[in-house]
Amino acid sequence: MDINEVTEKVKKFLVEEFEIEEDKIKPDANLKSDLGIDSLDFVDIVVVVEDIFGFKLQAEELRNIQTFSEFCNYIHSKTK
C-alpha cells in the first residue's frame, strides 16, 4: 500500500467515523488543535486503524505525532 492509499483511507475514516470536515484535513493540520481529536478519540482511532490496516497502534509511539501527515507516514511505515 503506498502513502497515497494510506492517506485516503485515513482521511475517509476521519470524515466518516469522527465527523471531521474533509476540508480541514490537510497535511500540516494538527490532530488535536486543528482536527479536534482528543484523547478519547485516540482510543477509538486505535481500534479503527487495527481494523483497516491490520496492526495495533502503540500509544507511546503516537505521543510524538502531531500532524495529519506525520500520522499517515507512521501508518504507512507500519504497513510496508
C-alpha positions in Angstrom: 0.0 0.0 0.0 1.5 3.3 -1.0 1.3 6.6 1.0 -1.5 8.0 -1.1 -3.7 5.0 -0.4 -2.9 5.2 3.3 -3.7 9.0 3.3 -7.0 8.5 1.5 -8.1 5.7 3.9 -7.1 7.7 7.0 -9.0 10.8 5.6 -12.0 8.7 4.9 -12.3 7.2 8.4 -11.7 10.6 10.0 -14.6 12.0 8.0 -16.9 9.1 8.4 -16.2 7.9 11.9 -15.2 11.1 13.6 -17.2 13.6 11.6 -14.2 15.8 10.8 -14.8 18.2 7.9 -12.8 17.0 4.9 -11.6 20.5 4.0 -9.9 20.7 7.5 -7.8 17.6 6.8 -4.6 19.0 5.4 -1.1 17.5 5.6 0.0 20.1 8.2 -3.2 20.0 10.2 -2.6 19.4 13.9 -4.5 16.4 15.0 -5.6 18.0 18.3 -5.9 21.7 17.7 -7.0 21.7 14.0 -8.9 18.5 13.8 -10.3 18.4 17.3 -9.1 14.8 18.1 -9.0 14.3 21.8 -7.6 11.5 24.0 -10.9 9.6 23.8 -10.9 9.8 20.1 -7.4 8.4 20.0 -8.7 5.3 21.8 -11.2 4.8 19.0 -8.7 5.5 16.3 -6.5 2.7 17.6 -9.4 0.3 17.0 -10.2 1.7 13.6 -6.6 1.6 12.4 -6.3 -2.0 13.6 -9.4 -3.0 11.7 -8.4 -1.2 8.5 -4.6 -1.7 8.4 -4.2 -4.9 10.5 -1.8 -3.7 13.1 -2.0 -2.3 16.6 -1.0 1.3 17.3 1.3 1.8 20.2 0.2 4.7 22.4 3.8 5.7 23.2 4.7 6.0 19.5 1.7 8.3 19.0 3.0 10.9 21.5 5.4 12.4 19.0 2.9 12.5 16.2 1.4 16.0 15.8 0.1 16.4 12.3 -2.1 14.5 9.8 0.9 13.8 7.5 3.0 12.5 10.4 0.1 10.2 11.3 -0.2 8.9 7.8 3.5 8.4 7.5 3.6 6.5 10.7 0.8 4.2 9.5 2.5 3.8 6.1 5.7 2.8 7.8 3.9 0.0 9.7 2.1 -1.3 6.5 5.3 -2.0 4.5 
